[in-house]
Amino acid sequence: MEVIEPTRTPADAQEPAGTIGPLPAGFVGPLWLIIVSGLVVFALGNALAIYLLLASGKDPQEVVPLVTAVVGVLAGVLVPSPVARR
């Protein structure tokens, strides 16, 4: 059985493996807006749930990790990529 090794040219070595290339210019803006607005709506809903739970005297222990997860995702979306070329 012969093993076939993938070949990489010097031009391929400039790009990180596993990249899909740049997205079309008209695609990135609406997609980013949909994702971020969905996360913001989810975060506001969780904040409202925490407020209502605290107002009713219950422990919001189950909802707080969801809010922190949304904040972490939003931070990840807004931070520049370390592999992006400028």
PDB file of N, CA, C and O in Angstrom, chain B, residues numbered from 101:
ATOM      1  N   MET B 101       0.850  -1.172   0.000  1.00  0.00           N
ATOM      2  CA  MET B 101       0.000   0.000   0.000  1.00  0.00           C
ATOM      3  C   MET B 101       0.897   1.237   0.000  1.00  0.00           C
ATOM      4  O   MET B 101       1.813   1.353   0.815  1.00  0.00           O
ATOM      5  N   GLU B 102       0.628   2.140  -0.906  1.00  0.00           N
ATOM      6  CA  GLU B 102       1.437   3.333  -1.050  1.00  0.00           C
ATOM      7  C   GLU B 102       0.803   4.493  -0.280  1.00  0.00           C
ATOM      8  O   GLU B 102      -0.403   4.720  -0.378  1.00  0.00           O
ATOM      9  N   VAL B 103       1.604   5.217   0.473  1.00  0.00           N
ATOM     10  CA  VAL B 103       1.127   6.366   1.230  1.00  0.00           C
ATOM     11  C   VAL B 103       1.351   7.618   0.392  1.00  0.00           C
ATOM     12  O   VAL B 103       2.472   7.888  -0.039  1.00  0.00           O
ATOM     13  N   ILE B 104       0.296   8.375   0.163  1.00  0.00           N
ATOM     14  CA  ILE B 104       0.395   9.606  -0.610  1.00  0.00           C
ATOM     15  C   ILE B 104       0.428  10.775   0.356  1.00  0.00           C
ATOM     16  O   ILE B 104      -0.509  10.989   1.124  1.00  0.00           O
ATOM     17  N   GLU B 105       1.505  11.518   0.310  1.00  0.00           N
ATOM     18  CA  GLU B 105       1.671  12.683   1.176  1.00  0.00           C
ATOM     19  C   GLU B 105       1.084  13.916   0.493  1.00  0.00           C
ATOM     20  O   GLU B 105       1.308  14.119  -0.701  1.00  0.00           O
ATOM     21  N   PRO B 106       0.341  14.740   1.223  1.00  0.00           N
ATOM     22  CA  PRO B 106      -0.138  15.981   0.608  1.00  0.00           C
ATOM     23  C   PRO B 106       1.026  16.934   0.362  1.00  0.00           C
ATOM     24  O   PRO B 106       1.936  17.053   1.182  1.00  0.00           O
ATOM     25  N   THR B 107       0.980  17.594  -0.758  1.00  0.00           N
ATOM     26  CA  THR B 107       2.055  18.523  -1.081  1.00  0.00           C
ATOM     27  C   THR B 107       1.596  19.945  -0.832  1.00  0.00           C
ATOM     28  O   THR B 107       0.465  20.312  -1.150  1.00  0.00           O
ATOM     29  N   ARG B 108       2.468  20.724  -0.269  1.00  0.00           N
ATOM     30  CA  ARG B 108       2.188  22.141  -0.022  1.00  0.00           C
ATOM     31  C   ARG B 108       3.241  22.958  -0.751  1.00  0.00           C
ATOM     32  O   ARG B 108       4.440  22.706  -0.636  1.00  0.00           O
ATOM     33  N   THR B 109       2.779  23.912  -1.483  1.00  0.00           N
ATOM     34  CA  THR B 109       3.694  24.807  -2.179  1.00  0.00           C
ATOM     35  C   THR B 109       4.116  25.918  -1.222  1.00  0.00           C
ATOM     36  O   THR B 109       3.477  26.099  -0.185  1.00  0.00           O
ATOM     37  N   PRO B 110       5.168  26.662  -1.537  1.00  0.00           N
ATOM     38  CA  PRO B 110       5.555  27.791  -0.674  1.00  0.00           C
ATOM     39  C   PRO B 110       4.434  28.820  -0.523  1.00  0.00           C
ATOM     40  O   PRO B 110       4.328  29.465   0.520  1.00  0.00           O
ATOM     41  N   ALA B 111       3.600  28.980  -1.548  1.00  0.00           N
ATOM     42  CA  ALA B 111       2.479  29.919  -1.436  1.00  0.00           C
ATOM     43  C   ALA B 111       1.451  29.415  -0.424  1.00  0.00           C
ATOM     44  O   ALA B 111       0.836  30.209   0.289  1.00  0.00           O
ATOM     45  N   ASP B 112       1.262  28.081  -0.361  1.00  0.00           N
ATOM     46  CA  ASP B 112       0.331  27.512   0.616  1.00  0.00           C
ATOM     47  C   ASP B 112       0.840  27.674   2.036  1.00  0.00           C
ATOM     48  O   ASP B 112       0.051  27.792   2.973  1.00  0.00           O
ATOM     49  N   ALA B 113       2.156  27.680   2.198  1.00  0.00           N
ATOM     50  CA  ALA B 113       2.736  27.775   3.537  1.00  0.00           C
ATOM     51  C   ALA B 113       2.483  29.141   4.163  1.00  0.00           C
ATOM     52  O   ALA B 113       2.600  29.294   5.379  1.00  0.00           O
ATOM     53  N   GLN B 114       2.137  30.133   3.350  1.00  0.00           N
ATOM     54  CA  GLN B 114       1.865  31.471   3.879  1.00  0.00           C
ATOM     55  C   GLN B 114       0.526  31.536   4.597  1.00  0.00           C
ATOM     56  O   GLN B 114       0.337  32.376   5.477  1.00  0.00           O
ATOM     57  N   GLU B 115      -0.407  30.661   4.235  1.00  0.00           N
ATOM     58  CA  GLU B 115      -1.735  30.667   4.860  1.00  0.00           C
ATOM     59  C   GLU B 115      -1.803  29.581   5.926  1.00  0.00           C
ATOM     60  O   GLU B 115      -1.263  28.491   5.734  1.00  0.00           O
ATOM     61  N   PRO B 116      -2.464  29.868   7.050  1.00  0.00           N
ATOM     62  CA  PRO B 116      -2.644  28.822   8.055  1.00  0.00           C
ATOM     63  C   PRO B 116      -3.494  27.687   7.503  1.00  0.00           C
ATOM     64  O   PRO B 116      -4.417  27.923   6.724  1.00  0.00           O
ATOM     65  N   ALA B 117      -3.197  26.484   7.894  1.00  0.00           N
ATOM     66  CA  ALA B 117      -3.973  25.331   7.434  1.00  0.00           C
ATOM     67  C   ALA B 117      -5.387  25.398   7.986  1.00  0.00           C
ATOM     68  O   ALA B 117      -5.587  25.813   9.127  1.00  0.00           O
ATOM     69  N   GLY B 118      -6.348  25.005   7.207  1.00  0.00           N
ATOM     70  CA  GLY B 118      -7.724  24.960   7.657  1.00  0.00           C
ATOM     71  C   GLY B 118      -8.495  26.243   7.477  1.00  0.00           C
ATOM     72  O   GLY B 118      -9.606  26.350   7.997  1.00  0.00           O
ATOM     73  N   THR B 119      -7.968  27.223   6.770  1.00  0.00           N
ATOM     74  CA  THR B 119      -8.705  28.464   6.556  1.00  0.00           C
ATOM     75  C   THR B 119      -9.601  28.316   5.340  1.00  0.00           C
ATOM     76  O   THR B 119      -9.293  27.553   4.425  1.00  0.00           O
ATOM     77  N   ILE B 120     -10.700  29.041   5.330  1.00  0.00           N
ATOM     78  CA  ILE B 120     -11.630  28.972   4.206  1.00  0.00           C
ATOM     79  C   ILE B 120     -11.490  30.164   3.283  1.00  0.00           C
ATOM     80  O   ILE B 120     -12.167  30.235   2.258  1.00  0.00           O
ATOM     81  N   GLY B 121     -10.637  31.087   3.623  1.00  0.00           N
ATOM     82  CA  GLY B 121     -10.441  32.268   2.793  1.00  0.00           C
ATOM     83  C   GLY B 121     -11.388  33.378   3.200  1.00  0.00           C
ATOM     84  O   GLY B 121     -12.237  33.193   4.072  1.00  0.00           O
ATOM     85  N   PRO B 122     -11.241  34.528   2.571  1.00  0.00           N
ATOM     86  CA  PRO B 122     -12.085  35.669   2.943  1.00  0.00           C
ATOM     87  C   PRO B 122     -13.523  35.482   2.478  1.00  0.00           C
ATOM     88  O   PRO B 122     -13.778  34.900   1.424  1.00  0.00           O
ATOM     89  N   LEU B 123     -14.446  35.978   3.270  1.00  0.00           N
ATOM     90  CA  LEU B 123     -15.856  35.937   2.899  1.00  0.00           C
ATOM     91  C   LEU B 123     -16.163  37.096   1.963  1.00  0.00           C
ATOM     92  O   LEU B 123     -15.441  38.094   1.970  1.00  0.00           O
ATOM     93  N   PRO B 124     -17.213  36.991   1.160  1.00  0.00           N
ATOM     94  CA  PRO B 124     -17.581  38.105   0.282  1.00  0.00           C
ATOM     95  C   PRO B 124     -17.883  39.368   1.088  1.00  0.00           C
ATOM     96  O   PRO B 124     -18.380  39.288   2.212  1.00  0.00           O
ATOM     97  N   ALA B 125     -17.586  40.515   0.518  1.00  0.00           N
ATOM     98  CA  ALA B 125     -17.705  41.786   1.242  1.00  0.00           C
ATOM     99  C   ALA B 125     -19.133  42.064   1.692  1.00  0.00           C
ATOM    100  O   ALA B 125     -19.320  42.577   2.796  1.00  0.00           O
ATOM    101  N   GLY B 126     -20.131  41.757   0.905  1.00  0.00           N
ATOM    102  CA  GLY B 126     -21.510  42.030   1.281  1.00  0.00           C
ATOM    103  C   GLY B 126     -22.092  41.024   2.248  1.00  0.00           C
ATOM    104  O   GLY B 126     -23.233  41.179   2.683  1.00  0.00           O
ATOM    105  N   PHE B 127     -21.336  39.997   2.595  1.00  0.00           N
ATOM    106  CA  PHE B 127     -21.834  38.919   3.442  1.00  0.00           C
ATOM    107  C   PHE B 127     -21.505  39.128   4.904  1.00  0.00           C
ATOM    108  O   PHE B 127     -22.282  38.737   5.774  1.00  0.00           O
ATOM    109  N   VAL B 128     -20.368  39.737   5.188  1.00  0.00           N
ATOM    110  CA  VAL B 128     -19.862  39.836   6.557  1.00  0.00           C
ATOM    111  C   VAL B 128     -20.701  40.777   7.410  1.00  0.00           C
ATOM    112  O   VAL B 128     -21.030  40.431   8.545  1.00  0.00           O
ATOM    113  N   GLY B 129     -21.057  41.948   6.907  1.00  0.00           N
ATOM    114  CA  GLY B 129     -21.800  42.929   7.686  1.00  0.00           C
ATOM    115  C   GLY B 129     -23.138  42.424   8.194  1.00  0.00           C
ATOM    116  O   GLY B 129     -23.384  42.484   9.398  1.00  0.00           O
ATOM    117  N   PRO B 130     -24.028  41.920   7.312  1.00  0.00           N
ATOM    118  CA  PRO B 130     -25.320  41.420   7.794  1.00  0.00           C
ATOM    119  C   PRO B 130     -25.186  40.215   8.712  1.00  0.00           C
ATOM    120  O   PRO B 130     -25.936  40.094   9.681  1.00  0.00           O
ATOM    121  N   LEU B 131     -24.244  39.323   8.426  1.00  0.00           N
ATOM    122  CA  LEU B 131     -24.054  38.152   9.283  1.00  0.00           C
ATOM    123  C   LEU B 131     -23.610  38.571  10.679  1.00  0.00           C
ATOM    124  O   LEU B 131     -24.122  38.056  11.672  1.00  0.00           O
ATOM    125  N   TRP B 132     -22.661  39.503  10.761  1.00  0.00           N
ATOM    126  CA  TRP B 132     -22.185  39.999  12.049  1.00  0.00           C
ATOM    127  C   TRP B 132     -23.321  40.676  12.796  1.00  0.00           C
ATOM    128  O   TRP B 132     -23.461  40.495  14.006  1.00  0.00           O
ATOM    129  N   LEU B 133     -24.134  41.452  12.091  1.00  0.00           N
ATOM    130  CA  LEU B 133     -25.253  42.148  12.713  1.00  0.00           C
ATOM    131  C   LEU B 133     -26.279  41.160  13.269  1.00  0.00           C
ATOM    132  O   LEU B 133     -26.798  41.370  14.366  1.00  0.00           O
ATOM    133  N   ILE B 134     -26.576  40.104  12.544  1.00  0.00           N
ATOM    134  CA  ILE B 134     -27.535  39.094  13.014  1.00  0.00           C
ATOM    135  C   ILE B 134     -27.009  38.391  14.255  1.00  0.00           C
ATOM    136  O   ILE B 134     -27.748  38.215  15.224  1.00  0.00           O
ATOM    137  N   ILE B 135     -25.750  37.988  14.242  1.00  0.00           N
ATOM    138  CA  ILE B 135     -25.180  37.260  15.381  1.00  0.00           C
ATOM    139  C   ILE B 135     -25.118  38.142  16.617  1.00  0.00           C
ATOM    140  O   ILE B 135     -25.542  37.728  17.696  1.00  0.00           O
ATOM    141  N   VAL B 136     -24.598  39.344  16.473  1.00  0.00           N
ATOM    142  CA  VAL B 136     -24.436  40.232  17.630  1.00  0.00           C
ATOM    143  C   VAL B 136     -25.798  40.678  18.165  1.00  0.00           C
ATOM    144  O   VAL B 136     -25.992  40.730  19.379  1.00  0.00           O
ATOM    145  N   SER B 137     -26.741  41.001  17.277  1.00  0.00           N
ATOM    146  CA  SER B 137     -28.059  41.430  17.774  1.00  0.00           C
ATOM    147  C   SER B 137     -28.776  40.278  18.472  1.00  0.00           C
ATOM    148  O   SER B 137     -29.481  40.498  19.457  1.00  0.00           O
ATOM    149  N   GLY B 138     -28.608  39.059  17.977  1.00  0.00           N
ATOM    150  CA  GLY B 138     -29.199  37.908  18.664  1.00  0.00           C
ATOM    151  C   GLY B 138     -28.605  37.708  20.044  1.00  0.00           C
ATOM    152  O   GLY B 138     -29.328  37.419  20.998  1.00  0.00           O
ATOM    153  N   LEU B 139     -27.301  37.860  20.156  1.00  0.00           N
ATOM    154  CA  LEU B 139     -26.657  37.714  21.463  1.00  0.00           C
ATOM    155  C   LEU B 139     -27.067  38.831  22.416  1.00  0.00           C
ATOM    156  O   LEU B 139     -27.231  38.598  23.614  1.00  0.00           O
ATOM    157  N   VAL B 140     -27.233  40.038  21.891  1.00  0.00           N
ATOM    158  CA  VAL B 140     -27.657  41.165  22.737  1.00  0.00           C
ATOM    159  C   VAL B 140     -29.081  40.934  23.241  1.00  0.00           C
ATOM    160  O   VAL B 140     -29.362  41.171  24.416  1.00  0.00           O
ATOM    161  N   VAL B 141     -29.976  40.479  22.377  1.00  0.00           N
ATOM    162  CA  VAL B 141     -31.348  40.189  22.805  1.00  0.00           C
ATOM    163  C   VAL B 141     -31.349  39.093  23.871  1.00  0.00           C
ATOM    164  O   VAL B 141     -32.085  39.173  24.854  1.00  0.00           O
ATOM    165  N   PHE B 142     -30.513  38.063  23.666  1.00  0.00           N
ATOM    166  CA  PHE B 142     -30.419  36.987  24.651  1.00  0.00           C
ATOM    167  C   PHE B 142     -29.889  37.497  25.979  1.00  0.00           C
ATOM    168  O   PHE B 142     -30.380  37.103  27.036  1.00  0.00           O
ATOM    169  N   ALA B 143     -28.883  38.374  25.933  1.00  0.00           N
ATOM    170  CA  ALA B 143     -28.312  38.928  27.166  1.00  0.00           C
ATOM    171  C   ALA B 143     -29.329  39.796  27.891  1.00  0.00           C
ATOM    172  O   ALA B 143     -29.438  39.727  29.115  1.00  0.00           O
ATOM    173  N   LEU B 144     -30.069  40.607  27.158  1.00  0.00           N
ATOM    174  CA  LEU B 144     -31.092  41.444  27.799  1.00  0.00           C
ATOM    175  C   LEU B 144     -32.200  40.592  28.404  1.00  0.00           C
ATOM    176  O   LEU B 144     -32.703  40.908  29.483  1.00  0.00           O
ATOM    177  N   GLY B 145     -32.582  39.527  27.731  1.00  0.00           N
ATOM    178  CA  GLY B 145     -33.581  38.615  28.290  1.00  0.00           C
ATOM    179  C   GLY B 145     -33.099  37.959  29.569  1.00  0.00           C
ATOM    180  O   GLY B 145     -33.859  37.806  30.525  1.00  0.00           O
ATOM    181  N   ASN B 146     -31.826  37.571  29.583  1.00  0.00           N
ATOM    182  CA  ASN B 146     -31.272  36.982  30.801  1.00  0.00           C
ATOM    183  C   ASN B 146     -31.180  38.000  31.930  1.00  0.00           C
ATOM    184  O   ASN B 146     -31.431  37.669  33.089  1.00  0.00           O
ATOM    185  N   ALA B 147     -30.823  39.232  31.598  1.00  0.00           N
ATOM    186  CA  ALA B 147     -30.769  40.271  32.630  1.00  0.00           C
ATOM    187  C   ALA B 147     -32.157  40.510  33.210  1.00  0.00           C
ATOM    188  O   ALA B 147     -32.307  40.697  34.418  1.00  0.00           O
ATOM    189  N   LEU B 148     -33.171  40.505  32.350  1.00  0.00           N
ATOM    190  CA  LEU B 148     -34.548  40.659  32.829  1.00  0.00           C
ATOM    191  C   LEU B 148     -34.955  39.476  33.706  1.00  0.00           C
ATOM    192  O   LEU B 148     -35.628  39.654  34.721  1.00  0.00           O
ATOM    193  N   ALA B 149     -34.550  38.276  33.315  1.00  0.00           N
ATOM    194  CA  ALA B 149     -34.868  37.092  34.117  1.00  0.00           C
ATOM    195  C   ALA B 149     -34.202  37.160  35.485  1.00  0.00           C
ATOM    196  O   ALA B 149     -34.813  36.803  36.492  1.00  0.00           O
ATOM    197  N   ILE B 150     -32.951  37.615  35.527  1.00  0.00           N
ATOM    198  CA  ILE B 150     -32.261  37.749  36.816  1.00  0.00           C
ATOM    199  C   ILE B 150     -32.973  38.783  37.680  1.00  0.00           C
ATOM    200  O   ILE B 150     -33.166  38.566  38.876  1.00  0.00           O
ATOM    201  N   TYR B 151     -33.364  39.906  37.082  1.00  0.00           N
ATOM    202  CA  TYR B 151     -34.072  40.943  37.835  1.00  0.00           C
ATOM    203  C   TYR B 151     -35.383  40.401  38.398  1.00  0.00           C
ATOM    204  O   TYR B 151     -35.698  40.622  39.567  1.00  0.00           O
ATOM    205  N   LEU B 152     -36.141  39.696  37.570  1.00  0.00           N
ATOM    206  CA  LEU B 152     -37.423  39.154  38.036  1.00  0.00           C
ATOM    207  C   LEU B 152     -37.234  38.094  39.117  1.00  0.00           C
ATOM    208  O   LEU B 152     -38.022  38.018  40.061  1.00  0.00           O
ATOM    209  N   LEU B 153     -36.192  37.277  38.981  1.00  0.00           N
ATOM    210  CA  LEU B 153     -35.931  36.284  40.023  1.00  0.00           C
ATOM    211  C   LEU B 153     -35.525  36.945  41.329  1.00  0.00           C
ATOM    212  O   LEU B 153     -35.962  36.526  42.401  1.00  0.00           O
ATOM    213  N   LEU B 154     -34.688  37.982  41.246  1.00  0.00           N
ATOM    214  CA  LEU B 154     -34.293  38.688  42.467  1.00  0.00           C
ATOM    215  C   LEU B 154     -35.474  39.425  43.083  1.00  0.00           C
ATOM    216  O   LEU B 154     -35.599  39.469  44.307  1.00  0.00           O
ATOM    217  N   ALA B 155     -36.347  40.007  42.254  1.00  0.00           N
ATOM    218  CA  ALA B 155     -37.509  40.721  42.771  1.00  0.00           C
ATOM    219  C   ALA B 155     -38.490  39.777  43.460  1.00  0.00           C
ATOM    220  O   ALA B 155     -39.180  40.173  44.399  1.00  0.00           O
ATOM    221  N   SER B 156     -38.553  38.532  42.996  1.00  0.00           N
ATOM    222  CA  SER B 156     -39.471  37.578  43.622  1.00  0.00           C
ATOM    223  C   SER B 156     -38.825  36.841  44.790  1.00  0.00           C
ATOM    224  O   SER B 156     -39.473  36.011  45.429  1.00  0.00           O
ATOM    225  N   GLY B 157     -37.559  37.132  45.077  1.00  0.00           N
ATOM    226  CA  GLY B 157     -36.897  36.526  46.226  1.00  0.00           C
ATOM    227  C   GLY B 157     -36.284  35.175  45.942  1.00  0.00           C
ATOM    228  O   GLY B 157     -35.890  34.479  46.878  1.00  0.00           O
ATOM    229  N   LYS B 158     -36.188  34.772  44.664  1.00  0.00           N
ATOM    230  CA  LYS B 158     -35.595  33.479  44.317  1.00  0.00           C
ATOM    231  C   LYS B 158     -34.129  33.663  43.951  1.00  0.00           C
ATOM    232  O   LYS B 158     -33.680  34.772  43.662  1.00  0.00           O
ATOM    233  N   ASP B 159     -33.389  32.553  43.967  1.00  0.00           N
ATOM    234  CA  ASP B 159     -31.960  32.584  43.664  1.00  0.00           C
ATOM    235  C   ASP B 159     -31.745  32.460  42.153  1.00  0.00           C
ATOM    236  O   ASP B 159     -32.203  31.485  41.557  1.00  0.00           O
ATOM    237  N   PRO B 160     -31.062  33.417  41.515  1.00  0.00           N
ATOM    238  CA  PRO B 160     -30.842  33.359  40.067  1.00  0.00           C
ATOM    239  C   PRO B 160     -29.607  32.540  39.667  1.00  0.00           C
ATOM    240  O   PRO B 160     -28.961  32.831  38.660  1.00  0.00           O
ATOM    241  N   GLN B 161     -29.294  31.537  40.448  1.00  0.00           N
ATOM    242  CA  GLN B 161     -28.066  30.782  40.264  1.00  0.00           C
ATOM    243  C   GLN B 161     -28.005  30.090  38.895  1.00  0.00           C
ATOM    244  O   GLN B 161     -26.914  29.944  38.344  1.00  0.00           O
ATOM    245  N   GLU B 162     -29.133  29.662  38.334  1.00  0.00           N
ATOM    246  CA  GLU B 162     -29.137  28.946  37.058  1.00  0.00           C
ATOM    247  C   GLU B 162     -28.999  29.882  35.863  1.00  0.00           C
ATOM    248  O   GLU B 162     -28.586  29.441  34.790  1.00  0.00           O
ATOM    249  N   VAL B 163     -29.331  31.157  36.019  1.00  0.00           N
ATOM    250  CA  VAL B 163     -29.349  32.088  34.891  1.00  0.00           C
ATOM    251  C   VAL B 163     -28.025  32.840  34.762  1.00  0.00           C
ATOM    252  O   VAL B 163     -27.657  33.235  33.656  1.00  0.00           O
ATOM    253  N   VAL B 164     -27.319  33.042  35.838  1.00  0.00           N
ATOM    254  CA  VAL B 164     -26.091  33.840  35.822  1.00  0.00           C
ATOM    255  C   VAL B 164     -25.031  33.253  34.880  1.00  0.00           C
ATOM    256  O   VAL B 164     -24.386  34.035  34.180  1.00  0.00           O
ATOM    257  N   PRO B 165     -24.807  31.943  34.811  1.00  0.00           N
ATOM    258  CA  PRO B 165     -23.811  31.436  33.850  1.00  0.00           C
ATOM    259  C   PRO B 165     -24.177  31.737  32.394  1.00  0.00           C
ATOM    260  O   PRO B 165     -23.286  31.917  31.563  1.00  0.00           O
ATOM    261  N   LEU B 166     -25.455  31.792  32.079  1.00  0.00           N
ATOM    262  CA  LEU B 166     -25.856  32.138  30.718  1.00  0.00           C
ATOM    263  C   LEU B 166     -25.458  33.565  30.367  1.00  0.00           C
ATOM    264  O   LEU B 166     -24.998  33.833  29.257  1.00  0.00           O
ATOM    265  N   VAL B 167     -25.634  34.470  31.306  1.00  0.00           N
ATOM    266  CA  VAL B 167     -25.269  35.869  31.059  1.00  0.00           C
ATOM    267  C   VAL B 167     -23.763  35.999  30.882  1.00  0.00           C
ATOM    268  O   VAL B 167     -23.307  36.712  29.988  1.00  0.00           O
ATOM    269  N   THR B 168     -22.999  35.333  31.706  1.00  0.00           N
ATOM    270  CA  THR B 168     -21.549  35.431  31.579  1.00  0.00           C
ATOM    271  C   THR B 168     -21.066  34.766  30.284  1.00  0.00           C
ATOM    272  O   THR B 168     -20.076  35.205  29.698  1.00  0.00           O
ATOM    273  N   ALA B 169     -21.748  33.726  29.839  1.00  0.00           N
ATOM    274  CA  ALA B 169     -21.388  33.096  28.567  1.00  0.00           C
ATOM    275  C   ALA B 169     -21.634  34.043  27.402  1.00  0.00           C
ATOM    276  O   ALA B 169     -20.818  34.125  26.484  1.00  0.00           O
ATOM    277  N   VAL B 170     -22.752  34.757  27.435  1.00  0.00           N
ATOM    278  CA  VAL B 170     -23.050  35.711  26.365  1.00  0.00           C
ATOM    279  C   VAL B 170     -22.039  36.849  26.371  1.00  0.00           C
ATOM    280  O   VAL B 170     -21.600  37.293  25.310  1.00  0.00           O
ATOM    281  N   VAL B 171     -21.674  37.318  27.534  1.00  0.00           N
ATOM    282  CA  VAL B 171     -20.663  38.381  27.617  1.00  0.00           C
ATOM    283  C   VAL B 171     -19.332  37.885  27.063  1.00  0.00           C
ATOM    284  O   VAL B 171     -18.632  38.631  26.379  1.00  0.00           O
ATOM    285  N   GLY B 172     -18.977  36.642  27.350  1.00  0.00           N
ATOM    286  CA  GLY B 172     -17.736  36.079  26.821  1.00  0.00           C
ATOM    287  C   GLY B 172     -17.760  35.943  25.305  1.00  0.00           C
ATOM    288  O   GLY B 172     -16.761  36.218  24.639  1.00  0.00           O
ATOM    289  N   VAL B 173     -18.898  35.519  24.755  1.00  0.00           N
ATOM    290  CA  VAL B 173     -19.013  35.394  23.305  1.00  0.00           C
ATOM    291  C   VAL B 173     -18.942  36.764  22.642  1.00  0.00           C
ATOM    292  O   VAL B 173     -18.268  36.925  21.624  1.00  0.00           O
ATOM    293  N   LEU B 174     -19.624  37.742  23.203  1.00  0.00           N
ATOM    294  CA  LEU B 174     -19.562  39.098  22.646  1.00  0.00           C
ATOM    295  C   LEU B 174     -18.138  39.651  22.703  1.00  0.00           C
ATOM    296  O   LEU B 174     -17.695  40.322  21.771  1.00  0.00           O
ATOM    297  N   ALA B 175     -17.430  39.374  23.782  1.00  0.00           N
ATOM    298  CA  ALA B 175     -16.032  39.820  23.867  1.00  0.00           C
ATOM    299  C   ALA B 175     -15.191  39.131  22.805  1.00  0.00           C
ATOM    300  O   ALA B 175     -14.317  39.757  22.204  1.00  0.00           O
ATOM    301  N   GLY B 176     -15.445  37.851  22.566  1.00  0.00           N
ATOM    302  CA  GLY B 176     -14.707  37.134  21.536  1.00  0.00           C
ATOM    303  C   GLY B 176     -15.001  37.635  20.141  1.00  0.00           C
ATOM    304  O   GLY B 176     -14.123  37.617  19.278  1.00  0.00           O
ATOM    305  N   VAL B 177     -16.230  38.086  19.903  1.00  0.00           N
ATOM    306  CA  VAL B 177     -16.597  38.617  18.587  1.00  0.00           C
ATOM    307  C   VAL B 177     -15.943  39.976  18.364  1.00  0.00           C
ATOM    308  O   VAL B 177     -15.532  40.293  17.248  1.00  0.00           O
ATOM    309  N   LEU B 178     -15.846  40.764  19.400  1.00  0.00           N
ATOM    310  CA  LEU B 178     -15.341  42.128  19.247  1.00  0.00           C
ATOM    311  C   LEU B 178     -13.822  42.228  19.286  1.00  0.00           C
ATOM    312  O   LEU B 178     -13.272  43.247  18.869  1.00  0.00           O
ATOM    313  N   VAL B 179     -13.130  41.211  19.770  1.00  0.00           N
ATOM    314  CA  VAL B 179     -11.672  41.243  19.837  1.00  0.00           C
ATOM    315  C   VAL B 179     -11.119  40.898  18.452  1.00  0.00           C
ATOM    316  O   VAL B 179     -11.614  39.974  17.807  1.00  0.00           O
ATOM    317  N   PRO B 180     -10.110  41.619  17.992  1.00  0.00           N
ATOM    318  CA  PRO B 180      -9.527  41.290  16.684  1.00  0.00           C
ATOM    319  C   PRO B 180      -8.883  39.908  16.685  1.00  0.00           C
ATOM    320  O   PRO B 180      -8.342  39.461  17.697  1.00  0.00           O
ATOM    321  N   SER B 181      -8.949  39.242  15.541  1.00  0.00           N
ATOM    322  CA  SER B 181      -8.378  37.910  15.408  1.00  0.00           C
ATOM    323  C   SER B 181      -6.848  37.977  15.438  1.00  0.00           C
ATOM    324  O   SER B 181      -6.260  38.857  14.810  1.00  0.00           O
ATOM    325  N   PRO B 182      -6.199  37.060  16.159  1.00  0.00           N
ATOM    326  CA  PRO B 182      -4.733  37.087  16.190  1.00  0.00           C
ATOM    327  C   PRO B 182      -4.114  36.605  14.884  1.00  0.00           C
ATOM    328  O   PRO B 182      -2.930  36.847  14.646  1.00  0.00           O
ATOM    329  N   VAL B 183      -4.885  35.928  14.027  1.00  0.00           N
ATOM    330  CA  VAL B 183      -4.333  35.434  12.766  1.00  0.00           C
ATOM    331  C   VAL B 183      -4.726  36.294  11.584  1.00  0.00           C
ATOM    332  O   VAL B 183      -4.318  36.016  10.457  1.00  0.00           O
ATOM    333  N   ALA B 184      -5.516  37.343  11.820  1.00  0.00           N
ATOM    334  CA  ALA B 184      -5.938  38.204  10.721  1.00  0.00           C
ATOM    335  C   ALA B 184      -4.769  39.050  10.244  1.00  0.00           C
ATOM    336  O   ALA B 184      -3.970  39.559  11.031  1.00  0.00           O
ATOM    337  N   ARG B 185      -4.701  39.178   8.951  1.00  0.00           N
ATOM    338  CA  ARG B 185      -3.643  40.018   8.373  1.00  0.00           C
ATOM    339  C   ARG B 185      -4.117  41.437   8.288  1.00  0.00           C
ATOM    340  O   ARG B 185      -5.261  41.698   7.916  1.00  0.00           O
ATOM    341  N   ARG B 186      -3.255  42.352   8.627  1.00  0.00           N
ATOM    342  CA  ARG B 186      -3.614  43.774   8.572  1.00  0.00           C
ATOM    343  C   ARG B 186      -2.713  44.481   7.606  1.00  0.00           C
ATOM    344  O   ARG B 186      -2.846  45.689   7.410  1.00  0.00           O
TER     345      ARG B 186
END
